[in-house]
């Protein structure tokens, strides 16, 4: 299938180029009834590897068990989402410290700041974030990061620690060109989701994509959330899955004015290296 952006014509990638979904909430209960089928559909669609997002102690433990069933293809992260920052007490940090020792835990996080929802008070969010950054340093793990409507505080807390970390990716980046430039200057990798497929909410992100270097890009679905708005055939459940990852890559490729295969190959190489597959 041929798609056009401006004066450049692209061949839309089908499912030939292997991809890594770096953010899939596969421990979410919406997958409980068909998790194996979801994984198989992803592999059949060319998603060769997946990184499960661990955002609470319970989800991390579930994610580790899922990874152990398919260790060649699956990894997990281990962190406490800022929504749950008020729960980050010494016993929680001690448990997280132990979970980060598991060999299939490839990154610390999801952690960061979320001032859009403010489900936890902002001082609690900042404290929890600082403690998880220190755990990542202690375990020499890269960081899997979350930030929404908190860019300034997020960068002020994170940037001083970056020289002590093996790497960091800002998952589900939704900002515009100015925020992206600051993140790139700090050395962050950037995770792009189906937000880029939404011409309403995602306009700032779409404007930023052309300045994102291929060597900093990784792709993700963030399933079951963020089903691409422009899917030609949407599932009745509205549940997002890794099998839709190629659609996101195609959208990025048009905005970058790069062949989809080039975008896919770069993202996959970055992810395999970052998450130590």
Helices and strands as residue ranges (DSSP letters): E 2-5, E 8-11, E 19-24, G 29-31, H 35-44, E 47-52, H 57-68, E 74-78, G 82-87, H 90-99, E 105-114, H 122-139, E 142-148, H 151-158, G 159-164, E 168-170, H 177-186, E 189-192, G 194-197, H 203-209, G 214-216, E 217-219, G 242-244, H 245-256, H 260-274
